[in-house]
């Protein structure tokens, strides 16, 4: 950032969840990186089952890892100091600075009165409870310290908020929206999804529900997912400026295929980009159909993105046994609740369908929790505390859940090709037979591994798909030149293009460099 002060920044907030904060943050990071700015992403607190392992062995949200790639920097735990991994409707595992520190109830997390909110894996009081449950200042100190370390190393830090900053019931304990903006004195740009409708009311209402101190940091707005003629929107933008005294920093058009490594949701993030930008026909005579079992608490479903990036591979999520009938490959993905997923597979008849597939020599791949479910036996006194549970018995594997979580970035080979991946699991697998496969095993056409991300290794993915096609009797041929890494870079560049071409980058740069403007008007009624 030529002439810019070190440590400038911006908070990207949203009128709602899924307004486009992650995409906009990544786009700003890529635009700045292409402009020669040393930039880092930051999200103080993330709730997601899609996570990643950094090179130092820390667990962070995949969205922040993707944003670091957009910024062309190595992801670190500083970029996402608090990660909450839901384990059910009422509790989440708390990951602090890349390491799990205990389970926390929603009541305990937000510091509301009631029963103790956090326990370690063995049931003892957790370090998390000392930080939450009335210790908001201590936790805010942790996240602001991480932010300050990033500001000391980068020209700019682009922060992503969570949900909406106008969640007034949570403002007292907020450390990810206006709490961090206030602590860092960062200006805030609020993103609204116009495709949902009501974007003007959302912008105005979001601002008007904030306190005067918080409103003083709301610099303006950014419209996302607009379809049509921008000139038709301009009168509304002018009226919004008159009503709020704040500018709109851009109108981003709706673009298909911009799904990236998401926090949650059921979408294959690269399939849209590949299918809709360049419709690539199958190289061979047949397509391959991949069915992904949508197990409860599904984690890191981004593992199948690389499959969907292959011409001629069709990926869909399924929850009924009959949907496996025409699948050439069934994937049982990762989950934060292996025992719960096992019960779900059995209740829906999917367990029997998987057993029939294995007996018929039809391909099945289990990844992490899915691998554990395919085994013979599980001892779980940690995750579900269900004790001894029978697995599906499709692989000769026994799993014992350890209190310490395995976080690793393994490198190896399989099917004659180099493979890289990452591991995030409490289950420790004892492999009792079969052929070795990425620290797991293979029996016939059933494969299992703890390695996430292995299918992003292009040579291995092609070799694996050839094996699947042969076992399925399909005349499918993987493309020789599909590079998942190149596709991802192209996608990140598209996000950078959106910002560069449709946002007021000069004004955004001034915000990042100079901080919030003085004299912004207060909109009543404000927060109580």
N, C-alpha and C positions, 0 to 999 in steps of 0.2 A: 504494500500500500504506500505508494510514493508519497512522502511527506506526512503520513498519518502517524499519530502517536501509537506507541505500543500499548496493547491491552485494551483497545476499544472493543465495543461489543453491541449486541442487539438481542432482544428476546422476541422470538416468534411465538405469539399466543394464538388461540383460536376461539371462535365463538362457540364451538362444540368439539367433542371428540371427532376425529376423522374429518376435520375441516381441511386438512392438507398441510398441517404443521411440519410433519416429517419431510414431505416432498419439498416444501418451500425452504426449509432449513438446509436440506441437501443441495437444492438448486443454488442458494446463496453461497454455500461453501464452494461448490464447483465454479461458479462465476468468479468469486474472489481468487480461488487458486489459479484459475486461468489468467487472471489479471496480475499474477505475481505476488499475491498477498499470502503470507503465512497464517493460515486460519485453522481453527479447531472447532468442532462441534461440542455441545455440552447439554446434557439433560440431567438436572439435579436428581430427579426421582422418576423412575419409569415403572410401569406395571405391565409385564409381558411374560408370555411363556416362550417367546422366541428370543433366545440369547446366544451369545458368542463368547469364545475364549480368546483373550488377548495373548500376545507372545509371552508376557510375564505370568500367565496362568490365572488371570482375573476374569470373572464372568460379568459381562455387561449386556445391555440390550442390543439385539441385532441392528435395530434402526440406527443406533449411535455408531456401530461398527461400519455400517453402510455410509453414514455421513462422514466418517473419518476417511473412507475411501474417496468420497466425493471431494474432500478437502486435500486429498493426496498426502495424508499423514497416517502414521501407524496408530491404531486405536489403543487407548489405555483406560485403566479404571477411573482415572480422573474425569473422563468424559461422561461417565454415568455412575456417580458414587453410590446411589441408592437404587436397587432393582428389587421390585416386589414380584414374586412368582406365585400366582394364585394356586392354592391346593384344594379349593372348594369355594362355596359361596361365602364363607365366613372367615377364611384365614389365608395367609400368604407366607411363603418363605421370604425372609428379609435377607438380601445380599448387600452387604456394606463394603464398599471399596473392593469389590470383586470377590468377596468371600461370604458364604452363608453364616449368619449369626443366630438364627432361630426362626421359629414360626410365630406369627403375629396375627391376632384377630383384628378385624376392622375397628372394633371398639378400642382395643389397646393401641393400635397404630395412630389413631387420631387423638389419643389422649383424653377420651371421654371417661367419665366416672364409670366404674364397674369392676368386674373381676379382672385379675391379672391378665395382661394381653399377650405376653410373649414367653415362650419356653424354648429351651434348646431341644435338640433331638432326643436327649435322654430324659426329658421332662423336668430338668432343673431350670432355674431362672436363667434367661438368656441375656447376653450382652445387648441385644436389641432393645430390651425393655428399659435399660438405662438411658437409651437415646430417645425412645418414643415415650408415650404415656406421660405427658407433662414435660418432657425434656426437649421440646421443640427448639429452644434456643441452642441446645447442645448440637442437635442434628443440623440446624441451620449453620452453625459454626463449621461443621464437617464439610458441608457442601460448598459454603463460601470459600473455605480454605482451598478446596480442589479448584474452584473457579479462579481464585487468585493465582494459584500455581500455573494454570493454563495462561492466564493473562500475562504472567511474567515470561512466558516462553513463546507466545504467539502475538502477531500484530492485531488479530481480531479473534473474538470468540462469539460464535453464533449459538445462542441458547434456544432450546425448544421447550415450550411449556407443555402442560398436560391438561386434557379436558378443556375447561373454560376458566379464565381468571375470575369470572363472576359467580363462582360457586360459593356464595356468601356463607353457607353453613360450614365450609371448610377453611375459610380465610384465616382464622386464628392459627391454624396449624400448617398453613401453606408454606412450602419451601421450594416450589417448582415454578410457580407463576409469578405473581406480584411480590411474593416474599423474596425471591432471589433477585428480581428486578430492583426492588427497593434496596436490598443489601448492596448490590453492585452499582446502583444508579445507572442502570441500562435503560435506554428507550425501548418501547414495546410497539411492535406492529401486530395488529390483530388480523388473522386470516379468517375469511368467511367463505363457505361453500355455497355459491349462488345456485348451483344445480338443485339444492334442497328447497330453495325458495326462502323468502323472508330475510334476505341478507341485510337489507338496510335496517330493519327493526333489530336484527341480531347485533349489528355494529353499535347502534345507538343504545340498546338496552344493556349490552355488555359494559359499555363505558359508564352509563348512568348508575349502574349498581356497584360501582367502585367508590372507595373513599376518596376525598380530595387529594390525599397524598399519592394514592395509587393512580388516580386519573392524571396527575401531573406528568406521569411517565408514558401515558398512551399517546404515542406520536401520530398514529393514524392507522389506516386499514389497507388490506390487500384482498382483492376479490379473486376467488379461485373457481375454476371449472365453468367459465362463462362460454355460452354457445350463442353465436349470432353476431350482429353488427354492434360494435362497441359504441358507436355514436348514439344508439338508442339508450344506452346506459348512462351516458354522460350527464343528462339533466338530473338524474337521481344522485349522481356523485357530487354534483354541485350543491344540491339541496342538503346532502349529508354534511358537506363541508360547512355550509351555513348554519346547520343545526348544532354541529359539534365543534367547529373551529379547527377541524383536523383534516389533513389531506388523505387522499387515497393514493397509495404508492404503486399501484399497478392493477391491471385486470388480466389475469392469466387465463388463456383459452382452455377449454376442455380438450384434453389429449388422451386418446386411447393408449393403453399399454404403459402407463407410467407407474404401475404398482412396483414398489421396491420392498426391501426386507422390512416387513411390517411388524407392528407390535402384536397385533392379534387379527383375527378375521380368517375367513376361508377363501383365499384367493391364491392362485398360482401366479406369482408376481411377474415372472418373465414371459409367461405364455402369451399374454396380451401383446406385449411388445413385438414378439417374434411373429405371431400369427397375423397381426393387424398391420405391421409396417411392411414386411416382405412375406408374402404368402409362399412359403417354400414347400413344394410337393415332396412326397417321400422319394428317397433315392431308389429304393427297391420297389417291388410290386405291391407290397402290403404296408399298412400302418400297424403300429403297436398300440394297444389300448392298456393304459395303466389305471388301476383303481386303488385309491388311497383310503384306507379305513379311517373315518373321521372319529377317532376314539375320544373319550372325554379327556379334558385337560391336555389336548394335543399340543405338543411343543415342537418347535423347529420344523414345522411343515415346509419351510423353505428348502428343505433337503430335496424336494422333488422338482424345484424350479429348473434344475439342470436337465432333467428328463424332458420337461415341457419345452425346453429350448431346442430340442432336436427335431428337425423336419421329419414329419411322419409319426411322431409320438403324441398321443392324445391322453391327457391326464385329467382325471375327475375324482372328486371326493365322494365317498359312498357311505351309507349307513344301513343298507339292507343286504341280506345274503344273496338275493337274486341278482343284485348288481355286480356280483363277482363272476357270473356265469360266462360273460363274453370277454372278460379281462385276460390279457396275455401275461400281465404281471400284477400281483397284488402287493402293495406296500403297507405294512403295519408300522406307523411312524412312532416317533418319540412321544412320551406323555409324562406329565408330572404325577400321574397316579396309575402305576402299572397294575396294581391289584384291582382298582376301579375299572380300568380298561378291560381287564380279563373278564370281569363280571358282565360288562357291557357287550363284549364279543359273544359271550355265551347266551345272554338273554336274547340277542337279536338273531341268533342262528349263524352268525359269522364264524364262530369257532368251528362248528361242524363243517361249514363250507371250506374253511381253510384246511381242515384235516382231509377232506375229500380231494382238494387240490394237491396236497402233498402226496397222497396215495396214488394219484394219477400222474405224478411227475410234472405238474404245472407250476410255474415259478411263483415263489413268495419271497419277499425281502422284509426282514424285520430290522428296524433301526432303533437303537438305544432301548427305550421302554418297550417298543415292539419286539425287539430281539429277546428281551427278558420274558415277555409273554409267551414267546414261541418255545421256551425251554420246558424242562420237566417239573421243576420245583422251585418255589420262592420262599425264602425266610425273610419276612419284613416286620421288624420291630421299630422301624424308623419312619418310613414315609406314610404308610397306612396303619401301621401297628397291628396288622391283621395276623401276624405270626406265620404259621406254615400254610401255604396255599399251593395247590397244584397248578402248573402251567399247562399250556396246550399240548406239550409233549412232542412237538415236531422237530426239536433239536435236542441233542444230548448235553444239556446245560443245566446247571443248578446255580441259582442266584441267591446271594445273601446281601441284604442291605446294610451298608456300613454307615456309621454316623458321620464320617468324614466324606465330603463330596470329592469325586475325582474330577479335576479340571485339567485338561491336557491338550496339547497340539501334536498328535502323533503323525509320524511319516513312515510309510512302508511301501509294500507292493502287493498286488493281487492280479491274477489273470495275466501275469507277465508285464504289468504296467505299473509305473510309480503312482502312489496315492498319498494325498494329504487330507487330514480331517481335523476334527476337534471333538473332545469328549466332555460331557456334562452329566454325571450320574452318581447316585448313591449305591446302586446295585453293583456288586462284585460278582462276575461270572466265572464259574468253574466249568471249563469245557472238558467234557468226558469222552469225546469222540468226534467223528466226522472229519472233514478236510479243513485245515486252517483257512480262515478268511478274515482278514483285517482284525486280528485279535479276537474274532468270534469263530464261527465255523459254518460249514456248508454240508448238508446231507441231501444228495440228489439235486432237486431244483428248489430247495429251501435254503436261503442264506440268512445269516444273522450277524450283526456287528453293533458295537457301541459307537462307531465313528459317525458323527454328523459331517456333512459337507463332502463326503468322499466322491459323490457323483459329479462334483465340480471339476474333478481331475479328468480332462478330456479323453486321454487315451484309455484310462480305466473305464470310463462311462461307455465308450464305444465297444470295448471288449465285453463288458457286462451285457449290453443290449444285444450283442451278437449271440451270447449264450441264451438270453431270454428268448430271442427270436427262434433259435434252433429248438429249444425245449417246447415252445408254443406252436411250432410248425408253421411259422410265418416267414414269408419271403421278404423280410424287412432288412434293409441295409442302412447302417448309420452313416450319416454324412461324414466325409473325411475331413472337412474343414470347419466344423462347428466349434467355436471357441467360446466357452461360457464366460471367461474373463473379458474377452473382447466385447461380447454382447452386454455385459454389465457396464463396462466403460462407456459404450455407446449410449446406454440408458441414462447414465449419470450426466453425460454431455447434453442429452436432451433436456434434463432438468436445468442445467446451467443455461442452455439456450432460452428456455422459458423465461427465466429471470432477466437475462441480458436483453431479450427482445421485447418483453412486455411489462417490465417493471421500470420504475424511475430509478435507475441504478445510481445516478449522481446524487439524488436525494437520500437514497439508502446509505451511500458511502458517507455522506455528511453526518447522518445519524450515528453510524458506527464510530466515526472519528470524534465527533463533538459531543455526543451524548444527548440527553433530552433537551428540547427547546424550552425556554422560559415563557411563562405567561399563557399557557394553554388554558382555555376556559373550563370551569367546573360545570358538569351537567347534573342537575338535581334528579333524584333525591340523594344519590350517593348511598354508600353502605352505612348501616346503623353503627 
